[in-house]
Amino acid sequence: MGNLIEIKGVRHAYRTASGPLPVLDGLELSVPEGGFVAVVGPSGCGKSTLTRLIAGLMTPDEGEVWLHGARVTSPRATVGMAFQNPVLLEWRTILKNVLLPLEIVPTKLTKKQAEERARHLLNLVGLSGFEDKRPSELSGGMRQRASLCRALIHQPEVLILDEPFGALDAFTREDLWQIMHALKAEEPFTGVLITHDLRESIFLADEVVVLSGRPARTQYVLDVAVKGARDIDHLYTPEAAEMLNVLRHQIAIAQGRELPATTRRAAQ
């Protein structure tokens, strides 16, 4: 299969009172159809900007973003998004919150079919029986599960996850990591995960892209040896420890705390 997402030479800067603030500088990134890529990097390096570009919520100053062979120039209905804050509407039940995108995105589903699909997704994430509850009646982890269902309700080609588990406790986070694998097996999608958690990146993704400090470029790409579903024990293997060491070193380089190996050798 070819690449579903292609980021080609993207440059972007935000306009500020003191002048342009460059955030991306010639960024190159690709995601194969059905693949799952995690993007990590220093705070403020443009990771969230990247998600908006893929979703078509903004366009780059230079370069191109392609999705399924078409250049992205406007918002795409084939993209689902989940964020750190689930942003569920309190005046709607959990079921109606999950169904919300179908009121905006064109669908061929009948009302009955849409409700059946929403209930199926809620069951997949362990929320069967909570369909008629309000968001305030659910825990943070349960609200995030509902948010994932809402992002998948319209069967998007691409699921963008912008630090969706960052505010959760460690046990809930690991539980949701495993649920993500179950969801992807049941509801195939091409995934892009933005995260600051290196363990999360190697547990969920097939490939981890490290961005440099701002303005960001693709600094390093780590191929995760174990693809597809895996269990938490994977994080405690020597292979996982080695991958985490590599990523920590790359983040230190991106933050300017360490020099690349070639530079260190030249300086000695």
Buried (B, 14 or more C-beta within 10 A) or exposed (E): EEBBBBBBBBBBBEEEEEEEEBBBBBBBBBBBBBBBBBBBBBEEBBBBBBBBBBBBBBBBBEBBBBBBEEEBEEEBBBBBBBBBBBEBEEEBBBBBBBBBBBEEBEBEBEEEEBBEBBBBBBEBBBBEEBBEBBBEEBEBBBBBBBBBBBBBBBBBBBBBBBBBBBBBEEEBBBBBBBBBBEBBEEBEBBBBBBBBBBBBBBBBBBBBBBBBBBBBBBBBBBEBEBEEEBEEEBBEEEEBEEBBEBBEBBBEBBBEEBEEEEEEEEEE
